[in-house]
Amino acid sequence: MIQIEENYQQEQKLITLPFSYIEFCFKILDQLTRLPQIDSVLSMIDENYRILLDDLISYYSLRFNDGEKLNRLKKL
């Protein structure tokens, strides 16, 4: 997902994308972080998905400057 979004951005020569699937996913994830059960659910995910989630959070932190949401996501 990250690679596709970066390729699209380079092909279109856009600094800001009109729509970002990554940002959309993080808006959903941000809402999920507000649920009390999220810690127990995330503790059960597969190690490979955990690595992917960590990569996405790192990418998100580089692209979007939203400290409050980012802090909640990093706590996952």
PDB file of N, H, CA, C and O in Angstrom:
ATOM      1  N   MET A   1       0.820  -1.174   0.000  1.00  0.00           N
ATOM      2  CA  MET A   1       0.000   0.000   0.000  1.00  0.00           C
ATOM      3  C   MET A   1       0.875   1.252   0.000  1.00  0.00           C
ATOM      4  O   MET A   1       0.603   2.210  -0.723  1.00  0.00           O
ATOM      5  N   ILE A   2       1.910   1.233   0.806  1.00  0.00           N
ATOM      6  H   ILE A   2       2.131   0.455   1.393  1.00  0.00           H
ATOM      7  CA  ILE A   2       2.810   2.386   0.869  1.00  0.00           C
ATOM      8  C   ILE A   2       3.470   2.616  -0.481  1.00  0.00           C
ATOM      9  O   ILE A   2       3.516   3.745  -0.969  1.00  0.00           O
ATOM     10  N   GLN A   3       3.976   1.555  -1.080  1.00  0.00           N
ATOM     11  H   GLN A   3       3.938   0.638  -0.684  1.00  0.00           H
ATOM     12  CA  GLN A   3       4.670   1.675  -2.366  1.00  0.00           C
ATOM     13  C   GLN A   3       3.733   2.194  -3.459  1.00  0.00           C
ATOM     14  O   GLN A   3       4.125   3.038  -4.264  1.00  0.00           O
ATOM     15  N   ILE A   4       2.524   1.701  -3.487  1.00  0.00           N
ATOM     16  H   ILE A   4       2.205   1.015  -2.833  1.00  0.00           H
ATOM     17  CA  ILE A   4       1.556   2.146  -4.493  1.00  0.00           C
ATOM     18  C   ILE A   4       1.255   3.620  -4.319  1.00  0.00           C
ATOM     19  O   ILE A   4       1.201   4.362  -5.300  1.00  0.00           O
ATOM     20  N   GLU A   5       1.059   4.049  -3.096  1.00  0.00           N
ATOM     21  H   GLU A   5       1.102   3.446  -2.300  1.00  0.00           H
ATOM     22  CA  GLU A   5       0.759   5.453  -2.856  1.00  0.00           C
ATOM     23  C   GLU A   5       1.944   6.341  -3.242  1.00  0.00           C
ATOM     24  O   GLU A   5       1.752   7.402  -3.835  1.00  0.00           O
ATOM     25  N   GLU A   6       3.151   5.922  -2.914  1.00  0.00           N
ATOM     26  H   GLU A   6       3.307   5.060  -2.432  1.00  0.00           H
ATOM     27  CA  GLU A   6       4.333   6.709  -3.281  1.00  0.00           C
ATOM     28  C   GLU A   6       4.516   6.751  -4.799  1.00  0.00           C
ATOM     29  O   GLU A   6       4.861   7.795  -5.354  1.00  0.00           O
ATOM     30  N   ASN A   7       4.285   5.625  -5.468  1.00  0.00           N
ATOM     31  H   ASN A   7       4.005   4.777  -5.017  1.00  0.00           H
ATOM     32  CA  ASN A   7       4.384   5.606  -6.936  1.00  0.00           C
ATOM     33  C   ASN A   7       3.368   6.545  -7.564  1.00  0.00           C
ATOM     34  O   ASN A   7       3.693   7.293  -8.486  1.00  0.00           O
ATOM     35  N   TYR A   8       2.155   6.506  -7.075  1.00  0.00           N
ATOM     36  H   TYR A   8       1.891   5.898  -6.327  1.00  0.00           H
ATOM     37  CA  TYR A   8       1.112   7.391  -7.594  1.00  0.00           C
ATOM     38  C   TYR A   8       1.494   8.849  -7.397  1.00  0.00           C
ATOM     39  O   TYR A   8       1.324   9.671  -8.298  1.00  0.00           O
ATOM     40  N   GLN A   9       2.004   9.162  -6.231  1.00  0.00           N
ATOM     41  H   GLN A   9       2.142   8.495  -5.500  1.00  0.00           H
ATOM     42  CA  GLN A   9       2.402  10.534  -5.923  1.00  0.00           C
ATOM     43  C   GLN A   9       3.509  10.995  -6.869  1.00  0.00           C
ATOM     44  O   GLN A   9       3.473  12.127  -7.351  1.00  0.00           O
ATOM     45  N   GLN A  10       4.482  10.143  -7.137  1.00  0.00           N
ATOM     46  H   GLN A  10       4.511   9.224  -6.745  1.00  0.00           H
ATOM     47  CA  GLN A  10       5.577  10.503  -8.040  1.00  0.00           C
ATOM     48  C   GLN A  10       5.101  10.624  -9.481  1.00  0.00           C
ATOM     49  O   GLN A  10       5.511  11.541 -10.192  1.00  0.00           O
ATOM     50  N   GLU A  11       4.240   9.712  -9.920  1.00  0.00           N
ATOM     51  H   GLU A  11       3.907   8.967  -9.343  1.00  0.00           H
ATOM     52  CA  GLU A  11       3.726   9.763 -11.283  1.00  0.00           C
ATOM     53  C   GLU A  11       2.898  11.021 -11.524  1.00  0.00           C
ATOM     54  O   GLU A  11       2.971  11.619 -12.598  1.00  0.00           O
ATOM     55  N   GLN A  12       2.131  11.414 -10.554  1.00  0.00           N
ATOM     56  H   GLN A  12       2.071  10.929  -9.682  1.00  0.00           H
ATOM     57  CA  GLN A  12       1.270  12.586 -10.686  1.00  0.00           C
ATOM     58  C   GLN A  12       1.988  13.879 -10.313  1.00  0.00           C
ATOM     59  O   GLN A  12       1.457  14.975 -10.493  1.00  0.00           O
ATOM     60  N   LYS A  13       3.196  13.734  -9.794  1.00  0.00           N
ATOM     61  H   LYS A  13       3.628  12.844  -9.647  1.00  0.00           H
ATOM     62  CA  LYS A  13       4.004  14.874  -9.350  1.00  0.00           C
ATOM     63  C   LYS A  13       3.229  15.763  -8.363  1.00  0.00           C
ATOM     64  O   LYS A  13       3.212  16.990  -8.460  1.00  0.00           O
ATOM     65  N   LEU A  14       2.604  15.087  -7.431  1.00  0.00           N
ATOM     66  H   LEU A  14       2.618  14.090  -7.352  1.00  0.00           H
ATOM     67  CA  LEU A  14       1.822  15.768  -6.413  1.00  0.00           C
ATOM     68  C   LEU A  14       2.551  15.771  -5.086  1.00  0.00           C
ATOM     69  O   LEU A  14       3.152  14.772  -4.691  1.00  0.00           O
ATOM     70  N   ILE A  15       2.497  16.875  -4.417  1.00  0.00           N
ATOM     71  H   ILE A  15       2.009  17.687  -4.737  1.00  0.00           H
ATOM     72  CA  ILE A  15       3.064  16.945  -3.066  1.00  0.00           C
ATOM     73  C   ILE A  15       2.052  16.349  -2.089  1.00  0.00           C
ATOM     74  O   ILE A  15       2.413  15.583  -1.196  1.00  0.00           O
ATOM     75  N   THR A  16       0.790  16.709  -2.267  1.00  0.00           N
ATOM     76  H   THR A  16       0.497  17.332  -2.992  1.00  0.00           H
ATOM     77  CA  THR A  16      -0.275  16.184  -1.425  1.00  0.00           C
ATOM     78  C   THR A  16      -1.269  15.437  -2.305  1.00  0.00           C
ATOM     79  O   THR A  16      -1.722  15.955  -3.326  1.00  0.00           O
ATOM     80  N   LEU A  17      -1.594  14.242  -1.908  1.00  0.00           N
ATOM     81  H   LEU A  17      -1.226  13.822  -1.079  1.00  0.00           H
ATOM     82  CA  LEU A  17      -2.551  13.452  -2.670  1.00  0.00           C
ATOM     83  C   LEU A  17      -3.968  13.909  -2.354  1.00  0.00           C
ATOM     84  O   LEU A  17      -4.269  14.260  -1.214  1.00  0.00           O
ATOM     85  N   PRO A  18      -4.850  13.907  -3.373  1.00  0.00           N
ATOM     86  CA  PRO A  18      -6.246  14.285  -3.095  1.00  0.00           C
ATOM     87  C   PRO A  18      -6.943  13.282  -2.187  1.00  0.00           C
ATOM     88  O   PRO A  18      -7.858  13.638  -1.445  1.00  0.00           O
ATOM     89  N   PHE A  19      -6.508  12.031  -2.248  1.00  0.00           N
ATOM     90  H   PHE A  19      -5.765  11.741  -2.851  1.00  0.00           H
ATOM     91  CA  PHE A  19      -7.035  10.994  -1.371  1.00  0.00           C
ATOM     92  C   PHE A  19      -5.906  10.042  -1.030  1.00  0.00           C
ATOM     93  O   PHE A  19      -5.147   9.633  -1.909  1.00  0.00           O
ATOM     94  N   SER A  20      -5.795   9.696   0.211  1.00  0.00           N
ATOM     95  H   SER A  20      -6.412  10.029   0.924  1.00  0.00           H
ATOM     96  CA  SER A  20      -4.745   8.794   0.654  1.00  0.00           C
ATOM     97  C   SER A  20      -5.377   7.598   1.354  1.00  0.00           C
ATOM     98  O   SER A  20      -6.041   7.749   2.379  1.00  0.00           O
ATOM     99  N   TYR A  21      -5.164   6.398   0.789  1.00  0.00           N
ATOM    100  H   TYR A  21      -4.624   6.275  -0.044  1.00  0.00           H
ATOM    101  CA  TYR A  21      -5.667   5.192   1.434  1.00  0.00           C
ATOM    102  C   TYR A  21      -4.999   4.982   2.789  1.00  0.00           C
ATOM    103  O   TYR A  21      -5.617   4.479   3.728  1.00  0.00           O
ATOM    104  N   ILE A  22      -3.748   5.368   2.876  1.00  0.00           N
ATOM    105  H   ILE A  22      -3.246   5.777   2.113  1.00  0.00           H
ATOM    106  CA  ILE A  22      -3.038   5.209   4.145  1.00  0.00           C
ATOM    107  C   ILE A  22      -3.651   6.119   5.207  1.00  0.00           C
ATOM    108  O   ILE A  22      -3.871   5.697   6.343  1.00  0.00           O
ATOM    109  N   GLU A  23      -3.922   7.355   4.837  1.00  0.00           N
ATOM    110  H   GLU A  23      -3.743   7.698   3.915  1.00  0.00           H
ATOM    111  CA  GLU A  23      -4.558   8.262   5.792  1.00  0.00           C
ATOM    112  C   GLU A  23      -5.954   7.759   6.169  1.00  0.00           C
ATOM    113  O   GLU A  23      -6.351   7.842   7.331  1.00  0.00           O
ATOM    114  N   PHE A  24      -6.685   7.247   5.204  1.00  0.00           N
ATOM    115  H   PHE A  24      -6.362   7.180   4.260  1.00  0.00           H
ATOM    116  CA  PHE A  24      -8.008   6.689   5.449  1.00  0.00           C
ATOM    117  C   PHE A  24      -7.926   5.533   6.450  1.00  0.00           C
ATOM    118  O   PHE A  24      -8.714   5.461   7.394  1.00  0.00           O
ATOM    119  N   CYS A  25      -6.965   4.630   6.234  1.00  0.00           N
ATOM    120  H   CYS A  25      -6.325   4.689   5.468  1.00  0.00           H
ATOM    121  CA  CYS A  25      -6.774   3.492   7.145  1.00  0.00           C
ATOM    122  C   CYS A  25      -6.431   3.961   8.548  1.00  0.00           C
ATOM    123  O   CYS A  25      -6.892   3.381   9.531  1.00  0.00           O
ATOM    124  N   PHE A  26      -5.628   5.004   8.643  1.00  0.00           N
ATOM    125  H   PHE A  26      -5.253   5.475   7.845  1.00  0.00           H
ATOM    126  CA  PHE A  26      -5.247   5.478   9.964  1.00  0.00           C
ATOM    127  C   PHE A  26      -6.375   6.203  10.671  1.00  0.00           C
ATOM    128  O   PHE A  26      -6.425   6.226  11.901  1.00  0.00           O
ATOM    129  N   LYS A  27      -7.273   6.790   9.913  1.00  0.00           N
ATOM    130  H   LYS A  27      -7.232   6.771   8.914  1.00  0.00           H
ATOM    131  CA  LYS A  27      -8.451   7.378  10.556  1.00  0.00           C
ATOM    132  C   LYS A  27      -9.296   6.270  11.186  1.00  0.00           C
ATOM    133  O   LYS A  27      -9.820   6.431  12.288  1.00  0.00           O
ATOM    134  N   ILE A  28      -9.422   5.157  10.484  1.00  0.00           N
ATOM    135  H   ILE A  28      -8.997   5.027   9.588  1.00  0.00           H
ATOM    136  CA  ILE A  28     -10.154   4.015  11.040  1.00  0.00           C
ATOM    137  C   ILE A  28      -9.408   3.454  12.247  1.00  0.00           C
ATOM    138  O   ILE A  28     -10.012   3.195  13.287  1.00  0.00           O
ATOM    139  N   LEU A  29      -8.106   3.268  12.110  1.00  0.00           N
ATOM    140  H   LEU A  29      -7.616   3.479  11.265  1.00  0.00           H
ATOM    141  CA  LEU A  29      -7.312   2.736  13.214  1.00  0.00           C
ATOM    142  C   LEU A  29      -7.369   3.662  14.425  1.00  0.00           C
ATOM    143  O   LEU A  29      -7.430   3.201  15.565  1.00  0.00           O
ATOM    144  N   ASP A  30      -7.350   4.960  14.174  1.00  0.00           N
ATOM    145  H   ASP A  30      -7.301   5.334  13.248  1.00  0.00           H
ATOM    146  CA  ASP A  30      -7.453   5.928  15.272  1.00  0.00           C
ATOM    147  C   ASP A  30      -8.765   5.738  16.029  1.00  0.00           C
ATOM    148  O   ASP A  30      -8.784   5.786  17.259  1.00  0.00           O
ATOM    149  N   GLN A  31      -9.847   5.525  15.310  1.00  0.00           N
ATOM    150  H   GLN A  31      -9.831   5.485  14.311  1.00  0.00           H
ATOM    151  CA  GLN A  31     -11.129   5.287  15.963  1.00  0.00           C
ATOM    152  C   GLN A  31     -11.103   3.988  16.766  1.00  0.00           C
ATOM    153  O   GLN A  31     -11.678   3.906  17.852  1.00  0.00           O
ATOM    154  N   LEU A  32     -10.435   2.980  16.222  1.00  0.00           N
ATOM    155  H   LEU A  32      -9.969   3.046  15.340  1.00  0.00           H
ATOM    156  CA  LEU A  32     -10.332   1.706  16.937  1.00  0.00           C
ATOM    157  C   LEU A  32      -9.521   1.830  18.227  1.00  0.00           C
ATOM    158  O   LEU A  32      -9.782   1.112  19.192  1.00  0.00           O
ATOM    159  N   THR A  33      -8.537   2.737  18.251  1.00  0.00           N
ATOM    160  H   THR A  33      -8.324   3.320  17.467  1.00  0.00           H
ATOM    161  CA  THR A  33      -7.719   2.896  19.455  1.00  0.00           C
ATOM    162  C   THR A  33      -8.535   3.418  20.630  1.00  0.00           C
ATOM    163  O   THR A  33      -8.099   3.350  21.779  1.00  0.00           O
ATOM    164  N   ARG A  34      -9.696   3.926  20.339  1.00  0.00           N
ATOM    165  H   ARG A  34     -10.050   3.980  19.406  1.00  0.00           H
ATOM    166  CA  ARG A  34     -10.557   4.448  21.405  1.00  0.00           C
ATOM    167  C   ARG A  34     -11.391   3.355  22.080  1.00  0.00           C
ATOM    168  O   ARG A  34     -12.034   3.592  23.103  1.00  0.00           O
ATOM    169  N   LEU A  35     -11.367   2.161  21.494  1.00  0.00           N
ATOM    170  H   LEU A  35     -10.844   1.969  20.664  1.00  0.00           H
ATOM    171  CA  LEU A  35     -12.112   1.051  22.082  1.00  0.00           C
ATOM    172  C   LEU A  35     -11.303   0.411  23.212  1.00  0.00           C
ATOM    173  O   LEU A  35     -10.094   0.225  23.075  1.00  0.00           O
ATOM    174  N   PRO A  36     -11.949   0.078  24.310  1.00  0.00           N
ATOM    175  CA  PRO A  36     -11.209  -0.512  25.434  1.00  0.00           C
ATOM    176  C   PRO A  36     -10.615  -1.889  25.123  1.00  0.00           C
ATOM    177  O   PRO A  36      -9.637  -2.287  25.757  1.00  0.00           O
ATOM    178  N   GLN A  37     -11.180  -2.617  24.169  1.00  0.00           N
ATOM    179  H   GLN A  37     -11.973  -2.293  23.654  1.00  0.00           H
ATOM    180  CA  GLN A  37     -10.713  -3.966  23.864  1.00  0.00           C
ATOM    181  C   GLN A  37      -9.530  -3.999  22.907  1.00  0.00           C
ATOM    182  O   GLN A  37      -8.987  -5.078  22.667  1.00  0.00           O
ATOM    183  N   ILE A  38      -9.115  -2.892  22.362  1.00  0.00           N
ATOM    184  H   ILE A  38      -9.555  -2.016  22.558  1.00  0.00           H
ATOM    185  CA  ILE A  38      -8.107  -2.893  21.294  1.00  0.00           C
ATOM    186  C   ILE A  38      -6.784  -3.527  21.757  1.00  0.00           C
ATOM    187  O   ILE A  38      -6.134  -4.216  20.969  1.00  0.00           O
ATOM    188  N   ASP A  39      -6.380  -3.315  22.991  1.00  0.00           N
ATOM    189  H   ASP A  39      -6.907  -2.755  23.631  1.00  0.00           H
ATOM    190  CA  ASP A  39      -5.124  -3.891  23.475  1.00  0.00           C
ATOM    191  C   ASP A  39      -5.141  -5.410  23.434  1.00  0.00           C
ATOM    192  O   ASP A  39      -4.182  -6.039  22.987  1.00  0.00           O
ATOM    193  N   SER A  40      -6.226  -5.989  23.898  1.00  0.00           N
ATOM    194  H   SER A  40      -7.005  -5.478  24.261  1.00  0.00           H
ATOM    195  CA  SER A  40      -6.297  -7.452  23.902  1.00  0.00           C
ATOM    196  C   SER A  40      -6.403  -8.004  22.483  1.00  0.00           C
ATOM    197  O   SER A  40      -5.844  -9.061  22.190  1.00  0.00           O
ATOM    198  N   VAL A  41      -7.099  -7.315  21.614  1.00  0.00           N
ATOM    199  H   VAL A  41      -7.553  -6.457  21.852  1.00  0.00           H
ATOM    200  CA  VAL A  41      -7.221  -7.770  20.226  1.00  0.00           C
ATOM    201  C   VAL A  41      -5.866  -7.712  19.522  1.00  0.00           C
ATOM    202  O   VAL A  41      -5.478  -8.666  18.848  1.00  0.00           O
ATOM    203  N   LEU A  42      -5.152  -6.614  19.670  1.00  0.00           N
ATOM    204  H   LEU A  42      -5.467  -5.839  20.218  1.00  0.00           H
ATOM    205  CA  LEU A  42      -3.854  -6.468  19.013  1.00  0.00           C
ATOM    206  C   LEU A  42      -2.810  -7.427  19.562  1.00  0.00           C
ATOM    207  O   LEU A  42      -1.876  -7.802  18.852  1.00  0.00           O
ATOM    208  N   SER A  43      -2.957  -7.821  20.798  1.00  0.00           N
ATOM    209  H   SER A  43      -3.716  -7.517  21.375  1.00  0.00           H
ATOM    210  CA  SER A  43      -1.994  -8.775  21.354  1.00  0.00           C
ATOM    211  C   SER A  43      -2.144 -10.156  20.722  1.00  0.00           C
ATOM    212  O   SER A  43      -1.254 -10.996  20.847  1.00  0.00           O
ATOM    213  N   MET A  44      -3.259 -10.391  20.047  1.00  0.00           N
ATOM    214  H   MET A  44      -3.982  -9.708  19.945  1.00  0.00           H
ATOM    215  CA  MET A  44      -3.503 -11.687  19.434  1.00  0.00           C
ATOM    216  C   MET A  44      -3.181 -11.731  17.941  1.00  0.00           C
ATOM    217  O   MET A  44      -3.312 -12.786  17.321  1.00  0.00           O
ATOM    218  N   ILE A  45      -2.767 -10.619  17.354  1.00  0.00           N
ATOM    219  H   ILE A  45      -2.660  -9.762  17.858  1.00  0.00           H
ATOM    220  CA  ILE A  45      -2.496 -10.654  15.915  1.00  0.00           C
ATOM    221  C   ILE A  45      -1.165 -11.340  15.633  1.00  0.00           C
ATOM    222  O   ILE A  45      -0.260 -11.367  16.467  1.00  0.00           O
ATOM    223  N   ASP A  46      -1.083 -11.881  14.451  1.00  0.00           N
ATOM    224  H   ASP A  46      -1.818 -11.859  13.774  1.00  0.00           H
ATOM    225  CA  ASP A  46       0.100 -12.600  13.998  1.00  0.00           C
ATOM    226  C   ASP A  46       1.316 -11.672  13.980  1.00  0.00           C
ATOM    227  O   ASP A  46       1.176 -10.477  13.722  1.00  0.00           O
ATOM    228  N   GLU A  47       2.495 -12.207  14.248  1.00  0.00           N
ATOM    229  H   GLU A  47       2.609 -13.178  14.458  1.00  0.00           H
ATOM    230  CA  GLU A  47       3.746 -11.431  14.274  1.00  0.00           C
ATOM    231  C   GLU A  47       4.000 -10.700  12.951  1.00  0.00           C
ATOM    232  O   GLU A  47       4.459  -9.558  12.948  1.00  0.00           O
ATOM    233  N   ASN A  48       3.703 -11.358  11.837  1.00  0.00           N
ATOM    234  H   ASN A  48       3.330 -12.286  11.839  1.00  0.00           H
ATOM    235  CA  ASN A  48       3.925 -10.726  10.527  1.00  0.00           C
ATOM    236  C   ASN A  48       3.035  -9.501  10.334  1.00  0.00           C
ATOM    237  O   ASN A  48       3.471  -8.493   9.779  1.00  0.00           O
ATOM    238  N   TYR A  49       1.792  -9.590  10.791  1.00  0.00           N
ATOM    239  H   TYR A  49       1.437 -10.409  11.242  1.00  0.00           H
ATOM    240  CA  TYR A  49       0.900  -8.442  10.690  1.00  0.00           C
ATOM    241  C   TYR A  49       1.319  -7.335  11.640  1.00  0.00           C
ATOM    242  O   TYR A  49       1.138  -6.151  11.358  1.00  0.00           O
ATOM    243  N   ARG A  50       1.876  -7.736  12.757  1.00  0.00           N
ATOM    244  H   ARG A  50       2.023  -8.698  12.986  1.00  0.00           H
ATOM    245  CA  ARG A  50       2.374  -6.741  13.714  1.00  0.00           C
ATOM    246  C   ARG A  50       3.511  -5.927  13.091  1.00  0.00           C
ATOM    247  O   ARG A  50       3.585  -4.711  13.270  1.00  0.00           O
ATOM    248  N   ILE A  51       4.387  -6.603  12.366  1.00  0.00           N
ATOM    249  H   ILE A  51       4.327  -7.590  12.221  1.00  0.00           H
ATOM    250  CA  ILE A  51       5.494  -5.924  11.685  1.00  0.00           C
ATOM    251  C   ILE A  51       4.943  -4.954  10.644  1.00  0.00           C
ATOM    252  O   ILE A  51       5.413  -3.821  10.537  1.00  0.00           O
ATOM    253  N   LEU A  52       3.950  -5.398   9.879  1.00  0.00           N
ATOM    254  H   LEU A  52       3.569  -6.318   9.966  1.00  0.00           H
ATOM    255  CA  LEU A  52       3.339  -4.527   8.873  1.00  0.00           C
ATOM    256  C   LEU A  52       2.661  -3.321   9.519  1.00  0.00           C
ATOM    257  O   LEU A  52       2.758  -2.203   9.013  1.00  0.00           O
ATOM    258  N   LEU A  53       1.984  -3.549  10.625  1.00  0.00           N
ATOM    259  H   LEU A  53       1.906  -4.457  11.036  1.00  0.00           H
ATOM    260  CA  LEU A  53       1.337  -2.453  11.333  1.00  0.00           C
ATOM    261  C   LEU A  53       2.373  -1.444  11.825  1.00  0.00           C
ATOM    262  O   LEU A  53       2.165  -0.236  11.709  1.00  0.00           O
ATOM    263  N   ASP A  54       3.475  -1.927  12.367  1.00  0.00           N
ATOM    264  H   ASP A  54       3.644  -2.908  12.462  1.00  0.00           H
ATOM    265  CA  ASP A  54       4.544  -1.036  12.828  1.00  0.00           C
ATOM    266  C   ASP A  54       5.138  -0.236  11.667  1.00  0.00           C
ATOM    267  O   ASP A  54       5.450   0.945  11.821  1.00  0.00           O
ATOM    268  N   ASP A  55       5.295  -0.880  10.501  1.00  0.00           N
ATOM    269  H   ASP A  55       5.042  -1.839  10.376  1.00  0.00           H
ATOM    270  CA  ASP A  55       5.802  -0.177   9.316  1.00  0.00           C
ATOM    271  C   ASP A  55       4.845   0.929   8.887  1.00  0.00           C
ATOM    272  O   ASP A  55       5.273   2.032   8.547  1.00  0.00           O
ATOM    273  N   LEU A  56       3.556   0.633   8.903  1.00  0.00           N
ATOM    274  H   LEU A  56       3.208  -0.263   9.179  1.00  0.00           H
ATOM    275  CA  LEU A  56       2.570   1.640   8.526  1.00  0.00           C
ATOM    276  C   LEU A  56       2.545   2.812   9.502  1.00  0.00           C
ATOM    277  O   LEU A  56       2.410   3.965   9.093  1.00  0.00           O
ATOM    278  N   ILE A  57       2.675   2.516  10.780  1.00  0.00           N
ATOM    279  H   ILE A  57       2.785   1.579  11.113  1.00  0.00           H
ATOM    280  CA  ILE A  57       2.708   3.590  11.778  1.00  0.00           C
ATOM    281  C   ILE A  57       3.940   4.459  11.574  1.00  0.00           C
ATOM    282  O   ILE A  57       3.861   5.682  11.691  1.00  0.00           O
ATOM    283  N   SER A  58       5.067   3.846  11.272  1.00  0.00           N
ATOM    284  H   SER A  58       5.131   2.853  11.177  1.00  0.00           H
ATOM    285  CA  SER A  58       6.284   4.624  10.998  1.00  0.00           C
ATOM    286  C   SER A  58       6.100   5.505   9.772  1.00  0.00           C
ATOM    287  O   SER A  58       6.473   6.678   9.779  1.00  0.00           O
ATOM    288  N   TYR A  59       5.527   4.935   8.725  1.00  0.00           N
ATOM    289  H   TYR A  59       5.224   3.982   8.720  1.00  0.00           H
ATOM    290  CA  TYR A  59       5.278   5.710   7.502  1.00  0.00           C
ATOM    291  C   TYR A  59       4.316   6.860   7.788  1.00  0.00           C
ATOM    292  O   TYR A  59       4.534   7.987   7.342  1.00  0.00           O
ATOM    293  N   TYR A  60       3.267   6.571   8.522  1.00  0.00           N
ATOM    294  H   TYR A  60       3.090   5.656   8.884  1.00  0.00           H
ATOM    295  CA  TYR A  60       2.289   7.596   8.869  1.00  0.00           C
ATOM    296  C   TYR A  60       2.952   8.740   9.631  1.00  0.00           C
ATOM    297  O   TYR A  60       2.647   9.907   9.387  1.00  0.00           O
ATOM    298  N   SER A  61       3.844   8.417  10.537  1.00  0.00           N
ATOM    299  H   SER A  61       4.092   7.469  10.735  1.00  0.00           H
ATOM    300  CA  SER A  61       4.505   9.453  11.335  1.00  0.00           C
ATOM    301  C   SER A  61       5.394  10.353  10.476  1.00  0.00           C
ATOM    302  O   SER A  61       5.606  11.518  10.812  1.00  0.00           O
ATOM    303  N   LEU A  62       5.914   9.818   9.370  1.00  0.00           N
ATOM    304  H   LEU A  62       5.742   8.872   9.097  1.00  0.00           H
ATOM    305  CA  LEU A  62       6.729  10.630   8.465  1.00  0.00           C
ATOM    306  C   LEU A  62       5.875  11.521   7.570  1.00  0.00           C
ATOM    307  O   LEU A  62       6.286  12.628   7.222  1.00  0.00           O
ATOM    308  N   ARG A  63       4.696  11.047   7.198  1.00  0.00           N
ATOM    309  H   ARG A  63       4.362  10.148   7.480  1.00  0.00           H
ATOM    310  CA  ARG A  63       3.857  11.758   6.236  1.00  0.00           C
ATOM    311  C   ARG A  63       2.896  12.756   6.862  1.00  0.00           C
ATOM    312  O   ARG A  63       2.641  13.817   6.293  1.00  0.00           O
ATOM    313  N   PHE A  64       2.368  12.424   8.020  1.00  0.00           N
ATOM    314  H   PHE A  64       2.575  11.562   8.482  1.00  0.00           H
ATOM    315  CA  PHE A  64       1.307  13.231   8.603  1.00  0.00           C
ATOM    316  C   PHE A  64       1.718  13.703   9.987  1.00  0.00           C
ATOM    317  O   PHE A  64       2.214  12.929  10.805  1.00  0.00           O
ATOM    318  N   ASN A  65       1.505  14.964  10.227  1.00  0.00           N
ATOM    319  H   ASN A  65       1.102  15.593   9.563  1.00  0.00           H
ATOM    320  CA  ASN A  65       1.906  15.557  11.498  1.00  0.00           C
ATOM    321  C   ASN A  65       0.671  15.689  12.383  1.00  0.00           C
ATOM    322  O   ASN A  65       0.050  16.750  12.447  1.00  0.00           O
ATOM    323  N   ASP A  66       0.333  14.630  13.042  1.00  0.00           N
ATOM    324  H   ASP A  66       0.838  13.768  12.990  1.00  0.00           H
ATOM    325  CA  ASP A  66      -0.816  14.624  13.927  1.00  0.00           C
ATOM    326  C   ASP A  66      -0.395  13.954  15.229  1.00  0.00           C
ATOM    327  O   ASP A  66      -0.608  12.758  15.426  1.00  0.00           O
ATOM    328  N   GLY A  67       0.196  14.731  16.098  1.00  0.00           N
ATOM    329  H   GLY A  67       0.369  15.703  15.938  1.00  0.00           H
ATOM    330  CA  GLY A  67       0.806  14.217  17.318  1.00  0.00           C
ATOM    331  C   GLY A  67      -0.115  13.420  18.217  1.00  0.00           C
ATOM    332  O   GLY A  67       0.273  12.367  18.723  1.00  0.00           O
ATOM    333  N   GLU A  68      -1.326  13.903  18.423  1.00  0.00           N
ATOM    334  H   GLU A  68      -1.641  14.759  18.012  1.00  0.00           H
ATOM    335  CA  GLU A  68      -2.254  13.224  19.334  1.00  0.00           C
ATOM    336  C   GLU A  68      -2.608  11.829  18.823  1.00  0.00           C
ATOM    337  O   GLU A  68      -2.527  10.853  19.569  1.00  0.00           O
ATOM    338  N   LYS A  69      -2.998  11.735  17.564  1.00  0.00           N
ATOM    339  H   LYS A  69      -3.064  12.528  16.958  1.00  0.00           H
ATOM    340  CA  LYS A  69      -3.354  10.422  16.982  1.00  0.00           C
ATOM    341  C   LYS A  69      -2.143   9.528  16.915  1.00  0.00           C
ATOM    342  O   LYS A  69      -2.230   8.332  17.193  1.00  0.00           O
ATOM    343  N   LEU A  70      -1.019  10.096  16.550  1.00  0.00           N
ATOM    344  H   LEU A  70      -0.949  11.068  16.325  1.00  0.00           H
ATOM    345  CA  LEU A  70       0.206   9.314  16.410  1.00  0.00           C
ATOM    346  C   LEU A  70       0.617   8.728  17.751  1.00  0.00           C
ATOM    347  O   LEU A  70       1.049   7.577  17.812  1.00  0.00           O
ATOM    348  N   ASN A  71       0.492   9.490  18.812  1.00  0.00           N
ATOM    349  H   ASN A  71       0.142  10.425  18.762  1.00  0.00           H
ATOM    350  CA  ASN A  71       0.840   8.970  20.145  1.00  0.00           C
ATOM    351  C   ASN A  71      -0.049   7.794  20.534  1.00  0.00           C
ATOM    352  O   ASN A  71       0.433   6.820  21.111  1.00  0.00           O
ATOM    353  N   ARG A  72      -1.347   7.874  20.222  1.00  0.00           N
ATOM    354  H   ARG A  72      -1.738   8.666  19.752  1.00  0.00           H
ATOM    355  CA  ARG A  72      -2.248   6.757  20.511  1.00  0.00           C
ATOM    356  C   ARG A  72      -1.859   5.537  19.703  1.00  0.00           C
ATOM    357  O   ARG A  72      -1.891   4.420  20.218  1.00  0.00           O
ATOM    358  N   LEU A  73      -1.489   5.730  18.433  1.00  0.00           N
ATOM    359  H   LEU A  73      -1.463   6.638  18.014  1.00  0.00           H
ATOM    360  CA  LEU A  73      -1.119   4.624  17.574  1.00  0.00           C
ATOM    361  C   LEU A  73       0.184   3.975  18.028  1.00  0.00           C
ATOM    362  O   LEU A  73       0.318   2.752  17.994  1.00  0.00           O
ATOM    363  N   LYS A  74       1.133   4.788  18.448  1.00  0.00           N
ATOM    364  H   LYS A  74       1.024   5.782  18.475  1.00  0.00           H
ATOM    365  CA  LYS A  74       2.427   4.247  18.892  1.00  0.00           C
ATOM    366  C   LYS A  74       2.278   3.400  20.156  1.00  0.00           C
ATOM    367  O   LYS A  74       3.082   2.500  20.398  1.00  0.00           O
ATOM    368  N   LYS A  75       1.264   3.681  20.954  1.00  0.00           N
ATOM    369  H   LYS A  75       0.611   4.413  20.757  1.00  0.00           H
ATOM    370  CA  LYS A  75       1.040   2.907  22.182  1.00  0.00           C
ATOM    371  C   LYS A  75       0.548   1.500  21.882  1.00  0.00           C
ATOM    372  O   LYS A  75       0.589   0.624  22.745  1.00  0.00           O
ATOM    373  N   LEU A  76       0.084   1.285  20.657  1.00  0.00           N
ATOM    374  H   LEU A  76       0.051   1.997  19.955  1.00  0.00           H
ATOM    375  CA  LEU A  76      -0.409  -0.040  20.300  1.00  0.00           C
ATOM    376  C   LEU A  76       0.742  -0.972  20.276  1.00  0.00           C
ATOM    377  O   LEU A  76       0.570  -2.159  19.997  1.00  0.00           O
TER     378      LEU A  76
END
